[in-house]
């Protein structure tokens, strides 16, 4: 029976690891030339794993055995990273990478660094064998987490974190790739996302880590509003708080007096935290200033984790929608070409996180009202007013068949129609200024039936918090987005051309010459084009769940 020992593992492919060992893999030592082989045989055991499997968005466990012998078999059951003389150069590089995993927003303690360090100086065969297997297991975990996202998140909320991790990840292939790598530094550097949205957060994480090491910042005492002209110790505390995070943009001779020249500095801080930039320290601004440096670090780590489970390569030309900041940006070869406000889904109709490609643009679109909206909103309106549909240019059809004949909605006895019955009818709104989709619709076919479109209610873009839709994304500059999507290479569209199509009033579908990637994200921390770190409110309360998964119960506000 092999030596019984335990590795504290956050599973790479598992929701949990059963720590009680099943029968160990038997390793013979015939014709052994490696002096460590007998010791290695004591550690080449099997572990029972429950792998995460998703089918139709349902979580299930798939039992499977993972034997270290399977990994070591290709190398004659000999050690991979150490010899009788101690750790190899590759082992040193792997350990250094794991020790520095905090720079990627991960925790070195999750990758057995302390356990490995305790064994590092020993040349005893059993210690070297244990070290070798520790390196192998934690290497596999790290490669998975940095390249696919921590799979343990799925255990917290299978639907919310469905994209985290990869249940098809192959540990054996991972070890083979590491062994075959000519340059481990290059290999490890290519694992995390390479786009600027991630790398900029990584740079910011380093800055905030340094702030934590220097003691962070002091809390500002509670009190009344602080306005220009006010004086006192709380003003001094505000000035110091602005200075520590680089928001103080002027020299201050008397930091106890709130002079008007300080207002731009305070307004920048407020803008960075998604607040109304009025230059007044009220309750919301005070709360943002009193978030600790440790908590700011955790928020950055949370958002780096989100990027790891999304597409690592966003494309040369792409659209980025940030649900949490109600914003859309368009990038072409690293340059931001578009940046404008959007409206996203309500709490009960949350806009999903996913990536796809915009295939075509529809001008002057019809709106086929989803059955859920017909059931929850239109039926009540019809019961109160028989002209409810007619007033809004919505036509009624008895079914969703293409040859269905239009009906007169004003002659129906809607009091006798149930929710299940109205879902059988087709309700279609004509193109025009009344149309809920506005005059442009952007289609990227997906399982969520979510798309981007203009709106007949543009005044809502003036609101600070813009979660008003049923899940789709309403855009404030549809013409600019259409121009961005349809222009490619020598094909160039201008606003005048698009306006002419819209003014004609006819529905027209234009297929994009090259489909444009669209990445719908949920980022509560990001780095703007001005190089500043921004923090937004947590619209759907997702940071708390993700923080509890990553930080063992720590609360992230």
SULHUTA-V745470 format. One record per helix or strand of 3 or more residues. SS is the DSSP state (@ for helix, = for strand). FROM is the first residue (numbers start at 1). TO is the last residue. If there is no record, write none. Layout:
BEGIN
SS | FROM | TO
SS | FROM | TO
END
This chain:
BEGIN
= | 14 | 17
@ | 37 | 41
= | 46 | 55
= | 58 | 67
@ | 68 | 75
@ | 89 | 99
@ | 101 | 104
@ | 108 | 111
@ | 113 | 119
@ | 125 | 148
@ | 153 | 156
@ | 171 | 180
@ | 184 | 189
@ | 196 | 213
@ | 233 | 244
@ | 260 | 272
@ | 283 | 289
@ | 293 | 308
= | 317 | 322
= | 327 | 332
= | 335 | 345
@ | 347 | 349
= | 354 | 363
@ | 371 | 384
@ | 390 | 392
= | 394 | 397
@ | 409 | 411
@ | 414 | 416
@ | 419 | 422
= | 426 | 429
= | 440 | 443
@ | 458 | 462
= | 467 | 469
= | 473 | 475
@ | 478 | 486
@ | 495 | 504
= | 508 | 521
= | 525 | 527
= | 533 | 535
@ | 542 | 550
END
